[in-house]
Amino acid sequence: MKDVIIQRVFLFGVLAILSIVALQTYWMVTTWNANEEEFDEKARTALYRVASSLADYHNLTLPARNLIKRRSQNYYVVNIETEINPEALEIFLQKELQAKDLTLDFEYAVFDCSSKQMVYGDYCAHEDDKGKKGKVSNLPLDPEFTYYFGVRFPTHSNFLLDRMQVSFILTGILLITVLFFAYSLWVIFSQRRYSEMQKDFINNMTHEFKTPLSTIQIAADVFLNNPAVQENARLHQYAGIIKEQNTRLNQQVERVLQIARFEQDDFELQREPVLIQELIQTVAGSAILRVDERQGKLNLELDSNAPSINADRFHLTNLLHSLLDNAVKYSKNAPQINIYLRQSENQLKLAIQDQGIGIPKEFQAKIFEKFYRVPTGNIHNVKGFGLGLYYVQRICLAHGWKIRLESTPETGTTFYITMPKPISKPQAAYEGTPAVR
């Protein structure tokens, strides 16, 4: 993944988190304000009814204006303009507040004109908190009124918070989600950093391997061309083994480098016209020795009129080597391998078939994943890194080809590669005939 994409993901992730937090904060503040307005409206209505009841009780008329004043969030004063009976006031307060569903503690006091002090009445707890007494406090005076009473709601904030329980639960869930999202971003970037370190290490390691492998290759060639070695069959055989294994190791190193280029988006195909029939014959010629050693058979059925394809010769060669190598490795007894190349109106179809151990159906969907190998219990008679088929699939995808497999355990596996047929005619006539070994 490119750095620009990573930066965009990070930026959008941060913006999404900040937007969610901002919206949730706005929603919580709006909900609190709405509950506060609802509380104020209910409290004013209840206190107005209390004042009306007191006026009826004393056969008086309520003031035309400035009846109820809110001194703070939890403290109200009510102008009556007459002396107030504290016992009747408490009864009316409890009745009207209960009627408006304001089930919270309150305390009240009545202004005494003679002493010019607030005479504290009582702390009335909600019935759910029966027996609970709040801290008795002096209620503030109001210089504007002469006859009035004050009501304070000490648990005003707790009352509003109780009304917002659902909001707090949803906010908690949202915060957990946001934290999980932020943690996921952190994990993604950490894993990417570790992945980049791993890729750099693999690249450096494989590049370091290239120099000694090249030196071994030169030494093996010199060794093989030495007349004394050529005369000694045993030495010549050992020299050939050294060269063969060095070539194989070099191919593995090159495959790892190519896979690293795939993941770094630093991979380009060097396309050229390729007569795939001739290339298959060449690759099959190098594999036939291994097939013969195990007394197997390699059968080629190639359409001689198939046109050349526009492909990367090097990677196509490696692709064929990988599929043939698997066909030989995963054959229990004598390998029985068939290679078919046929053409339809718009396509070339390549099939490589073996009669090996096969792949169980539950593992077939993962067979092209990097480093994946079909579980075999404690049996490890076939060595590998799980990179071959991953490499094959990436080469097919890079060329725009389709690859699929059909496999049955204990019966065999067939890989099918479908390639678009070029419009041009074949560059040269292919005179080869199908080989049956």
TORKOL-4160 file (C-alpha; in steps of 0.2 Angstrom, whole numbers, padded with zeros to 4 digits, m for minus):
437
<pt num="1" X="0000" Y="0000" Z="0000"/>
<pt num="2" X="0007" Y="0017" Z="m0005"/>
<pt num="3" X="0011" Y="0030" Z="0008"/>
<pt num="4" X="m0002" Y="0042" Z="0000"/>
<pt num="5" X="m0016" Y="0030" Z="0003"/>
<pt num="6" X="m0010" Y="0026" Z="0021"/>
<pt num="7" X="m0010" Y="0045" Z="0024"/>
<pt num="8" X="m0027" Y="0047" Z="0017"/>
<pt num="9" X="m0034" Y="0032" Z="0027"/>
<pt num="10" X="m0026" Y="0040" Z="0043"/>
<pt num="11" X="m0033" Y="0057" Z="0039"/>
<pt num="12" X="m0050" Y="0051" Z="0035"/>
<pt num="13" X="m0050" Y="0040" Z="0051"/>
<pt num="14" X="m0045" Y="0054" Z="0062"/>
<pt num="15" X="m0058" Y="0066" Z="0054"/>
<pt num="16" X="m0071" Y="0052" Z="0056"/>
<pt num="17" X="m0067" Y="0050" Z="0075"/>
<pt num="18" X="m0067" Y="0069" Z="0078"/>
<pt num="19" X="m0083" Y="0071" Z="0069"/>
<pt num="20" X="m0092" Y="0057" Z="0079"/>
<pt num="21" X="m0085" Y="0064" Z="0095"/>
<pt num="22" X="m0091" Y="0082" Z="0090"/>
<pt num="23" X="m0108" Y="0076" Z="0085"/>
<pt num="24" X="m0110" Y="0065" Z="0101"/>
<pt num="25" X="m0105" Y="0080" Z="0111"/>
<pt num="26" X="m0117" Y="0092" Z="0102"/>
<pt num="27" X="m0131" Y="0079" Z="0105"/>
<pt num="28" X="m0127" Y="0077" Z="0123"/>
<pt num="29" X="m0127" Y="0096" Z="0126"/>
<pt num="30" X="m0143" Y="0098" Z="0116"/>
<pt num="31" X="m0151" Y="0084" Z="0126"/>
<pt num="32" X="m0146" Y="0092" Z="0142"/>
<pt num="33" X="m0152" Y="0109" Z="0137"/>
<pt num="34" X="m0169" Y="0102" Z="0132"/>
<pt num="35" X="m0171" Y="0093" Z="0148"/>
<pt num="36" X="m0166" Y="0109" Z="0157"/>
<pt num="37" X="m0179" Y="0119" Z="0148"/>
<pt num="38" X="m0192" Y="0105" Z="0151"/>
<pt num="39" X="m0188" Y="0106" Z="0170"/>
<pt num="40" X="m0189" Y="0125" Z="0171"/>
<pt num="41" X="m0206" Y="0124" Z="0162"/>
<pt num="42" X="m0213" Y="0111" Z="0174"/>
<pt num="43" X="m0205" Y="0120" Z="0189"/>
<pt num="44" X="m0213" Y="0137" Z="0184"/>
<pt num="45" X="m0230" Y="0129" Z="0181"/>
<pt num="46" X="m0229" Y="0119" Z="0197"/>
<pt num="47" X="m0224" Y="0135" Z="0207"/>
<pt num="48" X="m0238" Y="0145" Z="0198"/>
<pt num="49" X="m0251" Y="0133" Z="0204"/>
<pt num="50" X="m0243" Y="0134" Z="0222"/>
<pt num="51" X="m0245" Y="0153" Z="0221"/>
<pt num="52" X="m0263" Y="0151" Z="0215"/>
<pt num="53" X="m0267" Y="0139" Z="0229"/>
<pt num="54" X="m0260" Y="0151" Z="0242"/>
<pt num="55" X="m0269" Y="0166" Z="0234"/>
<pt num="56" X="m0285" Y="0156" Z="0235"/>
<pt num="57" X="m0281" Y="0150" Z="0253"/>
<pt num="58" X="m0279" Y="0169" Z="0258"/>
<pt num="59" X="m0293" Y="0175" Z="0247"/>
<pt num="60" X="m0280" Y="0187" Z="0238"/>
<pt num="61" X="m0276" Y="0191" Z="0220"/>
<pt num="62" X="m0259" Y="0186" Z="0212"/>
<pt num="63" X="m0247" Y="0200" Z="0206"/>
<pt num="64" X="m0250" Y="0204" Z="0188"/>
<pt num="65" X="m0231" Y="0203" Z="0184"/>
<pt num="66" X="m0214" Y="0197" Z="0191"/>
<pt num="67" X="m0223" Y="0182" Z="0199"/>
<pt num="68" X="m0209" Y="0169" Z="0197"/>
<pt num="69" X="m0190" Y="0173" Z="0196"/>
<pt num="70" X="m0177" Y="0160" Z="0193"/>
<pt num="71" X="m0161" Y="0166" Z="0203"/>
<pt num="72" X="m0150" Y="0151" Z="0198"/>
<pt num="73" X="m0152" Y="0134" Z="0190"/>
<pt num="74" X="m0160" Y="0126" Z="0205"/>
<pt num="75" X="m0167" Y="0141" Z="0215"/>
<pt num="76" X="m0183" Y="0150" Z="0212"/>
<pt num="77" X="m0192" Y="0164" Z="0221"/>
<pt num="78" X="m0211" Y="0167" Z="0220"/>
<pt num="79" X="m0219" Y="0184" Z="0224"/>
<pt num="80" X="m0235" Y="0183" Z="0233"/>
<pt num="81" X="m0237" Y="0200" Z="0241"/>
<pt num="82" X="m0245" Y="0194" Z="0257"/>
<pt num="83" X="m0240" Y="0184" Z="0272"/>
<pt num="84" X="m0237" Y="0165" Z="0269"/>
<pt num="85" X="m0243" Y="0150" Z="0279"/>
<pt num="86" X="m0227" Y="0139" Z="0279"/>
<pt num="87" X="m0238" Y="0123" Z="0283"/>
<pt num="88" X="m0249" Y="0126" Z="0268"/>
<pt num="89" X="m0235" Y="0131" Z="0257"/>
<pt num="90" X="m0226" Y="0114" Z="0260"/>
<pt num="91" X="m0242" Y="0104" Z="0257"/>
<pt num="92" X="m0245" Y="0114" Z="0240"/>
<pt num="93" X="m0227" Y="0112" Z="0235"/>
<pt num="94" X="m0227" Y="0093" Z="0237"/>
<pt num="95" X="m0244" Y="0091" Z="0228"/>
<pt num="96" X="m0240" Y="0102" Z="0213"/>
<pt num="97" X="m0222" Y="0095" Z="0211"/>
<pt num="98" X="m0228" Y="0078" Z="0211"/>
<pt num="99" X="m0242" Y="0082" Z="0199"/>
<pt num="100" X="m0229" Y="0088" Z="0187"/>
<pt num="101" X="m0218" Y="0073" Z="0189"/>
<pt num="102" X="m0204" Y="0083" Z="0197"/>
<pt num="103" X="m0199" Y="0069" Z="0209"/>
<pt num="104" X="m0184" Y="0076" Z="0217"/>
<pt num="105" X="m0179" Y="0083" Z="0234"/>
<pt num="106" X="m0183" Y="0102" Z="0238"/>
<pt num="107" X="m0181" Y="0114" Z="0252"/>
<pt num="108" X="m0190" Y="0130" Z="0255"/>
<pt num="109" X="m0190" Y="0146" Z="0265"/>
<pt num="110" X="m0201" Y="0161" Z="0268"/>
<pt num="111" X="m0195" Y="0179" Z="0269"/>
<pt num="112" X="m0199" Y="0187" Z="0286"/>
<pt num="113" X="m0202" Y="0206" Z="0284"/>
<pt num="114" X="m0199" Y="0210" Z="0302"/>
<pt num="115" X="m0182" Y="0202" Z="0303"/>
<pt num="116" X="m0178" Y="0204" Z="0284"/>
<pt num="117" X="m0172" Y="0186" Z="0284"/>
<pt num="118" X="m0177" Y="0170" Z="0275"/>
<pt num="119" X="m0185" Y="0159" Z="0288"/>
<pt num="120" X="m0180" Y="0141" Z="0283"/>
<pt num="121" X="m0195" Y="0129" Z="0281"/>
<pt num="122" X="m0189" Y="0111" Z="0279"/>
<pt num="123" X="m0179" Y="0099" Z="0267"/>
<pt num="124" X="m0192" Y="0088" Z="0259"/>
<pt num="125" X="m0185" Y="0072" Z="0252"/>
<pt num="126" X="m0192" Y="0062" Z="0238"/>
<pt num="127" X="m0201" Y="0047" Z="0245"/>
<pt num="128" X="m0188" Y="0035" Z="0237"/>
<pt num="129" X="m0176" Y="0044" Z="0248"/>
<pt num="130" X="m0187" Y="0044" Z="0263"/>
<pt num="131" X="m0177" Y="0047" Z="0279"/>
<pt num="132" X="m0163" Y="0056" Z="0269"/>
<pt num="133" X="m0159" Y="0074" Z="0275"/>
<pt num="134" X="m0150" Y="0086" Z="0265"/>
<pt num="135" X="m0138" Y="0099" Z="0271"/>
<pt num="136" X="m0148" Y="0113" Z="0278"/>
<pt num="137" X="m0143" Y="0130" Z="0270"/>
<pt num="138" X="m0148" Y="0148" Z="0270"/>
<pt num="139" X="m0158" Y="0153" Z="0254"/>
<pt num="140" X="m0153" Y="0169" Z="0246"/>
<pt num="141" X="m0163" Y="0185" Z="0249"/>
<pt num="142" X="m0171" Y="0194" Z="0234"/>
<pt num="143" X="m0171" Y="0213" Z="0236"/>
<pt num="144" X="m0185" Y="0216" Z="0223"/>
<pt num="145" X="m0199" Y="0207" Z="0232"/>
<pt num="146" X="m0207" Y="0210" Z="0250"/>
<pt num="147" X="m0218" Y="0195" Z="0252"/>
<pt num="148" X="m0211" Y="0179" Z="0244"/>
<pt num="149" X="m0205" Y="0162" Z="0247"/>
<pt num="150" X="m0190" Y="0153" Z="0239"/>
<pt num="151" X="m0188" Y="0135" Z="0233"/>
<pt num="152" X="m0172" Y="0126" Z="0230"/>
<pt num="153" X="m0169" Y="0109" Z="0221"/>
<pt num="154" X="m0153" Y="0102" Z="0228"/>
<pt num="155" X="m0153" Y="0087" Z="0218"/>
<pt num="156" X="m0157" Y="0096" Z="0202"/>
<pt num="157" X="m0142" Y="0090" Z="0192"/>
<pt num="158" X="m0144" Y="0072" Z="0198"/>
<pt num="159" X="m0162" Y="0073" Z="0192"/>
<pt num="160" X="m0157" Y="0079" Z="0175"/>
<pt num="161" X="m0143" Y="0065" Z="0174"/>
<pt num="162" X="m0156" Y="0052" Z="0178"/>
<pt num="163" X="m0167" Y="0058" Z="0164"/>
<pt num="164" X="m0152" Y="0056" Z="0152"/>
<pt num="165" X="m0147" Y="0038" Z="0157"/>
<pt num="166" X="m0151" Y="0031" Z="0139"/>
<pt num="167" X="m0141" Y="0045" Z="0132"/>
<pt num="168" X="m0126" Y="0040" Z="0143"/>
<pt num="169" X="m0128" Y="0022" Z="0139"/>
<pt num="170" X="m0128" Y="0026" Z="0120"/>
<pt num="171" X="m0113" Y="0038" Z="0122"/>
<pt num="172" X="m0103" Y="0024" Z="0131"/>
<pt num="173" X="m0107" Y="0012" Z="0117"/>
<pt num="174" X="m0101" Y="0025" Z="0105"/>
<pt num="175" X="m0085" Y="0029" Z="0114"/>
<pt num="176" X="m0081" Y="0011" Z="0115"/>
<pt num="177" X="m0084" Y="0009" Z="0096"/>
<pt num="178" X="m0073" Y="0025" Z="0093"/>
<pt num="179" X="m0059" Y="0018" Z="0105"/>
<pt num="180" X="m0060" Y="0001" Z="0096"/>
<pt num="181" X="m0059" Y="0010" Z="0079"/>
<pt num="182" X="m0044" Y="0021" Z="0085"/>
<pt num="183" X="m0036" Y="0005" Z="0092"/>
<pt num="184" X="m0039" Y="m0004" Z="0075"/>
<pt num="185" X="m0030" Y="0011" Z="0066"/>
<pt num="186" X="m0016" Y="0009" Z="0078"/>
<pt num="187" X="m0014" Y="m0009" Z="0075"/>
<pt num="188" X="m0015" Y="m0007" Z="0056"/>
<pt num="189" X="m0001" Y="0006" Z="0056"/>
<pt num="190" X="0009" Y="m0005" Z="0068"/>
<pt num="191" X="0007" Y="m0020" Z="0057"/>
<pt num="192" X="0011" Y="m0010" Z="0041"/>
<pt num="193" X="0027" Y="m0004" Z="0050"/>
<pt num="194" X="0032" Y="m0022" Z="0055"/>
<pt num="195" X="0027" Y="m0028" Z="0037"/>
<pt num="196" X="0039" Y="m0014" Z="0029"/>
<pt num="197" X="0053" Y="m0019" Z="0041"/>
<pt num="198" X="0050" Y="m0038" Z="0036"/>
<pt num="199" X="0050" Y="m0034" Z="0018"/>
<pt num="200" X="0066" Y="m0023" Z="0019"/>
<pt num="201" X="0074" Y="m0037" Z="0029"/>
<pt num="202" X="0069" Y="m0050" Z="0016"/>
<pt num="203" X="0075" Y="m0039" Z="0001"/>
<pt num="204" X="0092" Y="m0036" Z="0009"/>
<pt num="205" X="0094" Y="m0054" Z="0014"/>
<pt num="206" X="0089" Y="m0060" Z="m0004"/>
<pt num="207" X="0100" Y="m0047" Z="m0012"/>
<pt num="208" X="0115" Y="m0053" Z="m0001"/>
<pt num="209" X="0112" Y="m0071" Z="m0007"/>
<pt num="210" X="0113" Y="m0066" Z="m0025"/>
<pt num="211" X="0132" Y="m0063" Z="m0024"/>
<pt num="212" X="0137" Y="m0079" Z="m0016"/>
<pt num="213" X="0125" Y="m0089" Z="m0028"/>
<pt num="214" X="0133" Y="m0081" Z="m0043"/>
<pt num="215" X="0150" Y="m0085" Z="m0037"/>
<pt num="216" X="0145" Y="m0103" Z="m0034"/>
<pt num="217" X="0137" Y="m0104" Z="m0051"/>
<pt num="218" X="0154" Y="m0098" Z="m0059"/>
<pt num="219" X="0164" Y="m0110" Z="m0048"/>
<pt num="220" X="0152" Y="m0125" Z="m0053"/>
<pt num="221" X="0154" Y="m0120" Z="m0072"/>
<pt num="222" X="0173" Y="m0120" Z="m0070"/>
<pt num="223" X="0172" Y="m0136" Z="m0061"/>
<pt num="224" X="0161" Y="m0145" Z="m0074"/>
<pt num="225" X="0172" Y="m0139" Z="m0088"/>
<pt num="226" X="0188" Y="m0145" Z="m0080"/>
<pt num="227" X="0195" Y="m0160" Z="m0090"/>
<pt num="228" X="0200" Y="m0170" Z="m0074"/>
<pt num="229" X="0182" Y="m0168" Z="m0067"/>
<pt num="230" X="0174" Y="m0173" Z="m0084"/>
<pt num="231" X="0185" Y="m0189" Z="m0084"/>
<pt num="232" X="0179" Y="m0194" Z="m0066"/>
<pt num="233" X="0161" Y="m0199" Z="m0067"/>
<pt num="234" X="0158" Y="m0197" Z="m0048"/>
<pt num="235" X="0166" Y="m0179" Z="m0048"/>
<pt num="236" X="0156" Y="m0174" Z="m0063"/>
<pt num="237" X="0140" Y="m0180" Z="m0055"/>
<pt num="238" X="0143" Y="m0170" Z="m0039"/>
<pt num="239" X="0148" Y="m0155" Z="m0049"/>
<pt num="240" X="0131" Y="m0157" Z="m0058"/>
<pt num="241" X="0122" Y="m0158" Z="m0042"/>
<pt num="242" X="0130" Y="m0142" Z="m0035"/>
<pt num="243" X="0126" Y="m0133" Z="m0051"/>
<pt num="244" X="0108" Y="m0139" Z="m0051"/>
<pt num="245" X="0105" Y="m0135" Z="m0033"/>
<pt num="246" X="0113" Y="m0118" Z="m0035"/>
<pt num="247" X="0101" Y="m0115" Z="m0049"/>
<pt num="248" X="0086" Y="m0120" Z="m0039"/>
<pt num="249" X="0091" Y="m0110" Z="m0024"/>
<pt num="250" X="0094" Y="m0095" Z="m0036"/>
<pt num="251" X="0076" Y="m0097" Z="m0043"/>
<pt num="252" X="0069" Y="m0097" Z="m0025"/>
<pt num="253" X="0078" Y="m0081" Z="m0021"/>
<pt num="254" X="0073" Y="m0073" Z="m0037"/>
<pt num="255" X="0055" Y="m0078" Z="m0033"/>
<pt num="256" X="0055" Y="m0070" Z="m0016"/>
<pt num="257" X="0062" Y="m0054" Z="m0024"/>
<pt num="258" X="0048" Y="m0054" Z="m0037"/>
<pt num="259" X="0035" Y="m0056" Z="m0024"/>
<pt num="260" X="0042" Y="m0042" Z="m0014"/>
<pt num="261" X="0041" Y="m0031" Z="m0029"/>
<pt num="262" X="0023" Y="m0036" Z="m0031"/>
<pt num="263" X="0018" Y="m0030" Z="m0014"/>
<pt num="264" X="0028" Y="m0014" Z="m0016"/>
<pt num="265" X="0020" Y="m0010" Z="m0033"/>
<pt num="266" X="0037" Y="m0010" Z="m0041"/>
<pt num="267" X="0033" Y="m0024" Z="m0053"/>
<pt num="268" X="0033" Y="m0021" Z="m0072"/>
<pt num="269" X="0031" Y="m0035" Z="m0085"/>
<pt num="270" X="0043" Y="m0035" Z="m0100"/>
<pt num="271" X="0031" Y="m0040" Z="m0113"/>
<pt num="272" X="0036" Y="m0048" Z="m0130"/>
<pt num="273" X="0029" Y="m0060" Z="m0142"/>
<pt num="274" X="0031" Y="m0078" Z="m0136"/>
<pt num="275" X="0027" Y="m0094" Z="m0145"/>
<pt num="276" X="0020" Y="m0103" Z="m0129"/>
<pt num="277" X="0021" Y="m0120" Z="m0138"/>
<pt num="278" X="0040" Y="m0119" Z="m0139"/>
<pt num="279" X="0042" Y="m0112" Z="m0122"/>
<pt num="280" X="0031" Y="m0127" Z="m0115"/>
<pt num="281" X="0043" Y="m0139" Z="m0125"/>
<pt num="282" X="0058" Y="m0131" Z="m0117"/>
<pt num="283" X="0051" Y="m0131" Z="m0099"/>
<pt num="284" X="0045" Y="m0149" Z="m0101"/>
<pt num="285" X="0062" Y="m0154" Z="m0108"/>
<pt num="286" X="0070" Y="m0149" Z="m0091"/>
<pt num="287" X="0057" Y="m0157" Z="m0081"/>
<pt num="288" X="0057" Y="m0174" Z="m0090"/>
<pt num="289" X="0073" Y="m0179" Z="m0082"/>
<pt num="290" X="0065" Y="m0179" Z="m0065"/>
<pt num="291" X="0049" Y="m0188" Z="m0072"/>
<pt num="292" X="0061" Y="m0202" Z="m0080"/>
<pt num="293" X="0070" Y="m0204" Z="m0063"/>
<pt num="294" X="0053" Y="m0209" Z="m0055"/>
<pt num="295" X="0048" Y="m0219" Z="m0071"/>
<pt num="296" X="0034" Y="m0208" Z="m0075"/>
<pt num="297" X="0026" Y="m0201" Z="m0091"/>
<pt num="298" X="0025" Y="m0183" Z="m0097"/>
<pt num="299" X="0012" Y="m0180" Z="m0111"/>
<pt num="300" X="0011" Y="m0164" Z="m0122"/>
<pt num="301" X="m0004" Y="m0161" Z="m0133"/>
<pt num="302" X="m0001" Y="m0143" Z="m0140"/>
<pt num="303" X="m0010" Y="m0135" Z="m0154"/>
<pt num="304" X="0003" Y="m0131" Z="m0167"/>
<pt num="305" X="m0007" Y="m0117" Z="m0175"/>
<pt num="306" X="m0009" Y="m0107" Z="m0158"/>
<pt num="307" X="m0003" Y="m0089" Z="m0161"/>
<pt num="308" X="0011" Y="m0081" Z="m0151"/>
<pt num="309" X="0005" Y="m0072" Z="m0135"/>
<pt num="310" X="0011" Y="m0055" Z="m0128"/>
<pt num="311" X="0019" Y="m0060" Z="m0112"/>
<pt num="312" X="0034" Y="m0059" Z="m0100"/>
<pt num="313" X="0045" Y="m0073" Z="m0106"/>
<pt num="314" X="0055" Y="m0074" Z="m0089"/>
<pt num="315" X="0039" Y="m0074" Z="m0078"/>
<pt num="316" X="0030" Y="m0086" Z="m0089"/>
<pt num="317" X="0044" Y="m0098" Z="m0089"/>
<pt num="318" X="0044" Y="m0098" Z="m0070"/>
<pt num="319" X="0026" Y="m0100" Z="m0070"/>
<pt num="320" X="0027" Y="m0116" Z="m0080"/>
<pt num="321" X="0042" Y="m0122" Z="m0070"/>
<pt num="322" X="0032" Y="m0120" Z="m0054"/>
<pt num="323" X="0016" Y="m0129" Z="m0060"/>
<pt num="324" X="0027" Y="m0143" Z="m0067"/>
<pt num="325" X="0037" Y="m0144" Z="m0051"/>
<pt num="326" X="0021" Y="m0146" Z="m0041"/>
<pt num="327" X="0014" Y="m0159" Z="m0052"/>
<pt num="328" X="0030" Y="m0170" Z="m0050"/>
<pt num="329" X="0032" Y="m0166" Z="m0031"/>
<pt num="330" X="0014" Y="m0171" Z="m0027"/>
<pt num="331" X="0014" Y="m0187" Z="m0036"/>
<pt num="332" X="0015" Y="m0202" Z="m0024"/>
<pt num="333" X="0021" Y="m0215" Z="m0037"/>
<pt num="334" X="0027" Y="m0213" Z="m0055"/>
<pt num="335" X="0021" Y="m0195" Z="m0061"/>
<pt num="336" X="0008" Y="m0195" Z="m0074"/>
<pt num="337" X="0007" Y="m0177" Z="m0081"/>
<pt num="338" X="m0003" Y="m0170" Z="m0096"/>
<pt num="339" X="0000" Y="m0153" Z="m0103"/>
<pt num="340" X="m0014" Y="m0147" Z="m0115"/>
<pt num="341" X="m0014" Y="m0131" Z="m0126"/>
<pt num="342" X="m0029" Y="m0128" Z="m0135"/>
<pt num="343" X="m0037" Y="m0112" Z="m0144"/>
<pt num="344" X="m0055" Y="m0106" Z="m0146"/>
<pt num="345" X="m0061" Y="m0092" Z="m0155"/>
<pt num="346" X="m0054" Y="m0078" Z="m0143"/>
<pt num="347" X="m0044" Y="m0088" Z="m0131"/>
<pt num="348" X="m0029" Y="m0099" Z="m0128"/>
<pt num="349" X="m0032" Y="m0112" Z="m0114"/>
<pt num="350" X="m0018" Y="m0121" Z="m0105"/>
<pt num="351" X="m0021" Y="m0135" Z="m0094"/>
<pt num="352" X="m0008" Y="m0144" Z="m0083"/>
<pt num="353" X="m0015" Y="m0161" Z="m0076"/>
<pt num="354" X="m0007" Y="m0173" Z="m0064"/>
<pt num="355" X="m0013" Y="m0189" Z="m0055"/>
<pt num="356" X="m0006" Y="m0184" Z="m0038"/>
<pt num="357" X="m0012" Y="m0183" Z="m0021"/>
<pt num="358" X="m0025" Y="m0170" Z="m0025"/>
<pt num="359" X="m0031" Y="m0156" Z="m0014"/>
<pt num="360" X="m0046" Y="m0157" Z="m0002"/>
<pt num="361" X="m0061" Y="m0146" Z="m0006"/>
<pt num="362" X="m0060" Y="m0136" Z="0010"/>
<pt num="363" X="m0042" Y="m0130" Z="0006"/>
<pt num="364" X="m0044" Y="m0126" Z="m0012"/>
<pt num="365" X="m0050" Y="m0108" Z="m0009"/>
<pt num="366" X="m0034" Y="m0104" Z="0001"/>
<pt num="367" X="m0021" Y="m0113" Z="m0011"/>
<pt num="368" X="m0016" Y="m0096" Z="m0019"/>
<pt num="369" X="m0013" Y="m0087" Z="m0003"/>
<pt num="370" X="0005" Y="m0082" Z="0002"/>
<pt num="371" X="0014" Y="m0095" Z="0013"/>
<pt num="372" X="m0001" Y="m0106" Z="0013"/>
<pt num="373" X="0002" Y="m0125" Z="0013"/>
<pt num="374" X="m0011" Y="m0138" Z="0013"/>
<pt num="375" X="m0010" Y="m0146" Z="0031"/>
<pt num="376" X="m0002" Y="m0164" Z="0031"/>
<pt num="377" X="m0002" Y="m0167" Z="0049"/>
<pt num="378" X="0016" Y="m0172" Z="0055"/>
<pt num="379" X="0021" Y="m0178" Z="0037"/>
<pt num="380" X="0033" Y="m0166" Z="0029"/>
<pt num="381" X="0040" Y="m0176" Z="0014"/>
<pt num="382" X="0037" Y="m0162" Z="0002"/>
<pt num="383" X="0047" Y="m0146" Z="0006"/>
<pt num="384" X="0042" Y="m0128" Z="0001"/>
<pt num="385" X="0038" Y="m0111" Z="0007"/>
<pt num="386" X="0020" Y="m0109" Z="0001"/>
<pt num="387" X="0026" Y="m0096" Z="m0012"/>
<pt num="388" X="0024" Y="m0106" Z="m0028"/>
<pt num="389" X="0006" Y="m0104" Z="m0032"/>
<pt num="390" X="0005" Y="m0087" Z="m0024"/>
<pt num="391" X="0018" Y="m0082" Z="m0037"/>
<pt num="392" X="0009" Y="m0091" Z="m0051"/>
<pt num="393" X="m0008" Y="m0082" Z="m0047"/>
<pt num="394" X="0001" Y="m0065" Z="m0046"/>
<pt num="395" X="0009" Y="m0068" Z="m0063"/>
<pt num="396" X="m0008" Y="m0072" Z="m0071"/>
<pt num="397" X="m0016" Y="m0057" Z="m0063"/>
<pt num="398" X="m0002" Y="m0046" Z="m0070"/>
<pt num="399" X="m0005" Y="m0053" Z="m0087"/>
<pt num="400" X="m0024" Y="m0052" Z="m0086"/>
<pt num="401" X="m0026" Y="m0070" Z="m0087"/>
<pt num="402" X="m0038" Y="m0081" Z="m0077"/>
<pt num="403" X="m0032" Y="m0096" Z="m0067"/>
<pt num="404" X="m0042" Y="m0109" Z="m0058"/>
<pt num="405" X="m0040" Y="m0127" Z="m0052"/>
<pt num="406" X="m0050" Y="m0143" Z="m0051"/>
<pt num="407" X="m0044" Y="m0156" Z="m0039"/>
<pt num="408" X="m0050" Y="m0172" Z="m0031"/>
<pt num="409" X="m0040" Y="m0180" Z="m0016"/>
<pt num="410" X="m0031" Y="m0196" Z="m0022"/>
<pt num="411" X="m0036" Y="m0193" Z="m0040"/>
<pt num="412" X="m0026" Y="m0178" Z="m0045"/>
<pt num="413" X="m0026" Y="m0159" Z="m0049"/>
<pt num="414" X="m0028" Y="m0149" Z="m0065"/>
<pt num="415" X="m0023" Y="m0131" Z="m0066"/>
<pt num="416" X="m0032" Y="m0121" Z="m0080"/>
<pt num="417" X="m0025" Y="m0104" Z="m0087"/>
<pt num="418" X="m0036" Y="m0094" Z="m0099"/>
<pt num="419" X="m0026" Y="m0081" Z="m0110"/>
<pt num="420" X="m0034" Y="m0069" Z="m0122"/>
<pt num="421" X="m0029" Y="m0073" Z="m0139"/>
<pt num="422" X="m0020" Y="m0059" Z="m0149"/>
<pt num="423" X="m0027" Y="m0052" Z="m0165"/>
<pt num="424" X="m0011" Y="m0055" Z="m0174"/>
<pt num="425" X="m0006" Y="m0070" Z="m0183"/>
<pt num="426" X="0008" Y="m0082" Z="m0176"/>
<pt num="427" X="0026" Y="m0075" Z="m0179"/>
<pt num="428" X="0032" Y="m0092" Z="m0185"/>
<pt num="429" X="0025" Y="m0109" Z="m0189"/>
<pt num="430" X="0026" Y="m0121" Z="m0175"/>
<pt num="431" X="0032" Y="m0138" Z="m0181"/>
<pt num="432" X="0034" Y="m0147" Z="m0165"/>
<pt num="433" X="0023" Y="m0162" Z="m0162"/>
<pt num="434" X="0015" Y="m0168" Z="m0146"/>
<pt num="435" X="0027" Y="m0177" Z="m0135"/>
<pt num="436" X="0022" Y="m0193" Z="m0126"/>
<pt num="437" X="0034" Y="m0200" Z="m0113"/>
